[in-house]
Amino acid sequence: MSELPASNGLLIVPHLRVQNANAISSPLTWGFPAISAFIGLMQAVERKFEGRFALMFDSVAVVCHNHEAQVTGGYQRAFRLTRNPVNERGETAAIVEEGRIHLDITLIFGISGYSEDGQDDPVQGDWQQRRQIASEIAELLGSMRIAGGSVFLDPQHKPVLEPLAQGEERSKQFRRLRRRWLPGFALVSRDDLLQAHLQHLRDENTNANLLDAWLDLSRLNLSAQETRPASETQPAKVEWRVQRVMPNGWLVPIPVGYGALGPLQAAGSVANARDGQTPLRFVESLYSIGQWLSPHRLRDVDDLLWYASADPEAGLYRCHNLYSQNLCTDDME
C-alpha cells in the first residue's frame, strides 16, 4: 500500500438523510452501501468545485445514526420492489432487482488545503470563511446522490469545516467531535480479524482458505453443547450456543474495492464502453471484514477515515482504513 495523504482539516456534514440508497453493495453482500460509493461521492464533489476552493479531498468516513432497509419482515426477507407497467402483450415486464435503504448518516471528509499563487489555505482561514465554504459544499451535496439515493439536508445541523489540531490538542479535539456523532456507529476495517481467523481455521484444517474464513465470520455459528449427561432413564440434554471465536463486536462482510480480471485495455478499444477516452479494465469485487463501532470507542480521527488507493501493476483498486493498523500499534506500545 502506498503512503496515504495526511489531512489537515475535516469537513463534517451531519445528519444527511438519504432516501432509497442502493442497499446491494456487491454481488455477495447487502445491507449498506459499499464504502466505494462514498469514495466516489467524495471525488465527484471535488470535481464539481470547478476551482472555487483551494481544497483537496483525501478521505471519507461515514457514521450511521439510523437505517431502514426496504425489505419484508420475518425470518426470510425479500426486497420491496417497484411494480412496473405491463408490456404491450399485457404481461409483467422483466425487472432488475433493486435493494433500497433509507439512511441518516454523518459524513466526515478528510481534506487538505494548499497555497497557490499566494492564496491562503482555506482550512486555516477564519471561522466565517470556513463556515461559508462548508455551507456551499453542503448545498452541493444536497443536489447530488449518495449510492443512487436522494439527499436531504437537515437545517437543524450545520456543516463544519474544522482545522485539525496536533499533539495533545488533537486528542481533545477528537473527543469533543466524537460526542457529536452519538448515537451512531462508524464503519472500520478489520482485515486483521480475517487473517487471524484464517490462521485459526488452518490449525484445524490445513486446506482452509480466505473464503472459508470470510464466510465463517459472516454468519452466526451455533453448536450443541451438552449440559446434562445421559442416564439410564433420560437422554442427554444439550443447548445450542453461539460460537464466539472472535472478540464481541458487530462484524460484517464488506466489499473494499476491485481486483483486475485481465490487462488494461487501451482507450477506445472496447466496444460500448461508457468513456472512450479512458483506458478500461474488467474487474471483480474484493471483500474483507468490517466492524461497526460507536465513535466513543475510537481514539483518533484516522481510525474512521477511508482512503482510496490504486496499484495498476498489481491490478488492485481498493479502499483502506487504518483502524486495525493503529490498533496493532497501540497494542505494541
N, C-alpha and C positions, 0 to 999 in steps of 0.2 A: 504494500500500500504506500503510495506516495505521500509526501508531507502534506498535511491538511492546513488550510489557511487559518490564521488566527484573527478572530473578530475583535473589534474594539468597541462594539456597541450592540444593543438589542433593540429591535423593533417589535413591540408587543401589541398584538391586535386581540383584545379579549372578547370572549363570548360571541364568536361568529355563529350564527345559525345557518346551517346548510340543509336544504331540503332535497331529497331524492338523489343523494350522492350514490356512487357505484359501490355496492357492498361486496361485489365479487372481485377480490383483489388479485386473483391469479387463477389458473386452471384447477388448482387444488385447494384453495383457501377462500373463505368468505367471512364476513362479519364486520369488516372495517376497511376503508380504502387503503391501498398499498402506500407505503411511505414514499415510493417513487412518484405518486400523484402529487404529494406536497412539494417534493423537489422540483417537479415540473411546474407547479404553480409559482414557486419562488423564481425560477428562471423566466417565466412568462411575465411576471410583474416587473422584473428588472428590464426586460426588453421594452416594455411599454413606457418606461420613463422618458425615452427619447432624449436623453442627455440633460434632463431638467435638474437632476440631483447628482451630486458627486458621490454616489454610493455604490458599493458592490455587495451583493448578497452572497454570503459564504455558506450558510447552513440554515436549517429549519428544524423546529421542534413542534410537536402537537400535544396538547393536553386536552383530553376528552372529559367534559363535565356531564354530558348526558348523550345517550344514543337510543334510537328506536328503529330497529330493523323492521322492514315491512314484510313480515312473514306471518304465516298462520301459526296458532298456538299448538300445544300438545307435545308429545314425545318426539314425533316426526314432524318436521317443519317444511314448509314449502313457501316460495316467494309469492307475494301477491302481485300478479301480473296484470298488465292492461288488457282490455278486451278490444281487439281491433275490429273494424268493419269487415263484413263478409266480402268475398271476391265476386266477380261478375257471374259466377255459377251458383252463388248462394252458399258457398262452403266457407268454413272458418279459415281465414288467411293464416299462413305459417308465420310464426313469430320467433324471434331470438330471445331466449330467457334473459331477463334483466333483474338483478337484485338491487333493491333500493334501501337506503337508510337515512334517517333524519339525525342530524348531529348538532351538538352545542359544544364548540371547541374554542380553545385559545391557541393562536399561532404565535410562535416566537421565532423571529428571524435573526440569525447572527449576521451582522453587517460590518463592513469596513468603510471608513471614509478616507478620502485621499485628497491631497492638494495638487492642483494642476493649474499652471499659469497664474499662480498667486491666489487661487481660490481657496477660501477657508474650508477646513474639514467640517462638514455639517454635523457630524456626530458630536464634535466638541463645541459646537456653537451654543448660543444662549438658548434658554428654555423655550422662548417664543418661536424661534426658528425651528427647533426640534418638534414642537407641537404642531406647527404648520405643516412640516414635512410628513409627520405621522398621520395627520388628518387627510392629506391629499392621497397618500398611499392607501389608507383605509377606504377612501371613496373609490379608488381604482379597484380595490379588491371587491367592492360591492357590485361592480359591473362585470365581474368575471365569474367563472365557475370553478368549483373545487371538486375534483373527481366526477365531473359531469353534473354536480348538484348546484342549485341556485343558492346564492349567498345573500344573507340579510344581516345588516349591521344593527347592533344594539345601541341605541343612543345613550343609554344609561352607563355604558362602559366606553371610556375614551381610549384610543390608541396612544401608545407612549413610545418615544424614541429616547433611549437612555444610554449614556456612555457607560462602558464597563470600567469599574474601578480595578485597582491592583492590590495584591497582598491581602492583608487582614481586612481592609475596607471592602474588597471584593466578596469575601465570605459574608460580611454583614449585609452587603447589598443583596446577595442572593437569598439570604434568609428572609429579608424583607419582601423580595419579589415572589418567592415561592408561596408565601402566605396568601397572596392574591389569587393563586391558581387553585386554591382549595374551595370546595371539594372537587376533586378531579384525579385523573390518572394519566401519567406520561408514558409513552412507549419508548422502551430502551432495548438495545440489542443484547442477547445472551448467547453469543457464539461460544462462550466458554462452557456453558452448560451442555451444549450439543456435543462438544468434544469430550467432556468428562463422561457423559452418558454413553458415548460410543466406546470409551475405554472400559466402562462398567459392563457393557454387553459383551465385549470381546473377552472379558475374563470368564464368561460362561460359554460363549460360542465364538470361536476364532473367525468364523465366516461372517460375522455381523458387519454391516456397513453403515454409512452415514444415513441412508434412507431408513434403515431399521431404527436407528437412534432418534431420527426426526419424528417418525410415526409413533414411537413409543412415548415420546414427550408430548405428543399432540393429542393423546387420548387419555381417558380415565381408566386405569387398570385396576381390576378387582381380583382378589384372591380369597379362597376359602381357608379360614384358619380354625383349627379345632379348639373349642373352648371346654368341651367335656368329653373324655374318652368313652368309648363304647363299653357297655357292660352286658351281662347275660340277659338282662331284661329290656335294656334301652339301647338304641343306636347312638353313635357318636353325634354330638351337637357341634355344629360349625357356624361361624359368622363370616359374612362376606365383608371384607375391609378393603379400603383403598390402599394400594401400594404407593408409598412415597419414597422414591429413590433419590429425589432431589429436594432441596430446601423448599419450604412452603412459598407459594407465590402464584400469581396469575400468569402462567406461561401460555403463549400462543404461537402457533406456526405462522410465519410471515414470509412474504416474498421480499427479497432485498436487492433485486436488480435483474440483470440479464447476462447470459453466457452465450458466446458465439457458437453457431452450428456449422459455420463454414467461413471461408475467407471473405475479406472485404471486397465488395463489388464496386467497380468504377461508377461514377455518377452518370446516370442516363442509360446504363447497360441493362437494367432490369425493367421489363415492361410493366406499365400500370403502377409504377412507384408514385407515392404522393409528391415527392420532391425530386425533380430530375437534375438538380444542381448539386446534390449532396450524395456522397458515397453511401451505399446501402449494405446492410449485413443482416442475415437471418439469425435470430436468437431464440433462446428459450428462457423461462423464468429460473432464477436462482432462489433457494429457500434457506431459511435459518429459523432460529427460535427467538422470539421477543418476549418481553415481560412488561406488564402494566404496573407501574409503581406510583404511589402517591408522591407528589412533589416534595413533601416534607422529608422523605427518605433519601433525597438526593443531596449531594454535598456541594456541587458546583454546576454552573450552567453548562459546562462541557459534557456533563453526564447525560443531558437530554437532547443535545443538538445532533442532527444527522447531516452528513456531508456526502456529496456525490464525487465519485472517482471513476476514472476510465483508464484501462490498460489495453489498448487495441492489440498489442502484440500477443498478450495472453488471452485475448477475447473476453475480458471481464469488464462489465459496466455495472457497478453496484453501489449501494448506499452503505455508509459506515457510521457507526455510533461508538463513542469511546467509553461507555459506562463500564463494560466488563474489563476493559483495559485499565481504567482508573481504579476499579475495584481490586484488581490484582496488585496494582502499585501500592494501594493503601494497605493491603494485607502484608506486603513485604516490608513496609515501613513499620 
